[in-house]
């Protein structure tokens, strides 16, 4: 994400639209920064659930967020609709780095871009494990350059 302004919709692989809520706005009249991370998390985890590779209640492997970052480029406010674009920048043995762009309404340039890193762990022990094969297969289509 070296040049943040070059992250238009065409550079992302998967999209999820989400409405903003009245309670997302802060005293300054725009969506509070903490909500951007919630949009990131929702977009990625919804993709994994829809792909059938994340069982949030019973899966033996789960992913912990170990790193996150966001660059805020333009304000978002209720009643905007957010479209989160998701791509995978790195797919390792035990971790994956997602990059997410948040697009306001029909804008082609993002209001925010960020990333987070998931490390896969065994649910019972919290010990690092390899990304399950089914999860890896679901992530490959999101991989940059694929």
N, C-alpha and C positions, 0 to 999 in steps of 0.2 A: 504494500500500500504506500509506496514511496511518494507518488504524486496523488494526493487525496482527491483532487478535482478530476482525475481521469477515471475514477471509479463510477462510471455510469451504469445504468441497468444492464447493459450488454455484457459487462464483465462478471456478472454473477450467474450462478447455475440454477438456483432454486429460489422460489419466492413464496412468501406468506404475507397476506394482508391482515392487518389488525386495526380495529378502530381505537382511537384514543378515547379516554374517559374523562368526564368532568373532573374527577378527583386527581387526574394526572397533572393538571395545571397547578403551578405554584403561585405565590403572591405576585410574581413578575409577569404573569399572564402567558407563560409558555410551559410546556411539559418539563417537569423537574428532571434533572440529569440522572437521578437514580433509576428512573423508569426506562431509560435507554438500555440499561443492562438487563432489565426484565424482558424487553423486546428481543434482545439478542438470545437470551436463554430460551424464551418461548419458541422462537423460530427454529433453533437447532433441535431442541428436544421434540417439538412437534414433528419435524422431519423424521427423526429417529423412530418415534412412535408409529407414524404413518407407514414407514418402511418395514415395520414389524420387528425391529431389532432392539427396542427398548421397552422392557416391562418394568415400569416404575415401582411396582409393588413386590414382584417375585423374582425378577431376573437375578441370576447368580453373579453377573458382572454389571457394575455400574460405573459411571464416569464422574470424577470430581473435577470441578473447575479449579485450576491451579494458577492461572494467569488471565488477566483481562485488561482491556484498554479501550478507550473511546476518544475519538476526536469529534468535537461538536463543530459543525460547519454552518448551520442555519437553524433558526428556531422551528420547533414543532409546537402546535397548540391544539387544544380541543376546539372544534370537532374534526380535526384532520384524521385522515386514514393513513396509517403507516404501512408501507410494503417493505418487508425485510428481505433483502437479497442475501443469499448464503452461498459461500464457496469454501472449499478446503484448500488451504495454502500448503499444508504439510501433513502427510499421513505416515506416521512412524510405526514402530512395533507396538508401543504401549500408549502412545499419545497421538492426538490430532489437534491441529490448529485450524480453527474456523475463522474466516473473515466475513464480516457482516456489514452491509450497507443499509441504512434506513432512509427510505425515500418518502417524502411528504406528498400525499395525494398522487398526482400524475407526473410529478417532477422526474426528470431523467438524471439529474445530479443529486447526490445524497445530501441529506441534512446532517447525517453523522455516519462515520465509518469506524469500525473497531474490530477487535479480535478477542477470542478467548481460546484457551487450551484446555482440552479434556485429557485427563490421565485415567486409564481404565484400571479398576481395582476389583478384587473379589469382595462381594458385599459383606460376607461374614468376617473376613479378616482385615479388610481395608488394605491388603497388600497388592502392589502393582501386578497386573497380569497383561498378557498380550490382548490386543484388540480382537474380539471374536471374529471369526471368518465371515459370518453373515453381516456383521456390522461393517467390516472392511469392504465387503462387496457393495453395501449400500452407500458407502462414502466415496468410492472410486468415481462415480459419475459427477460428483461435486468437485473433484480435484482439478486445480488449475492446470491447464495444458492437456487435459484428457479429452 
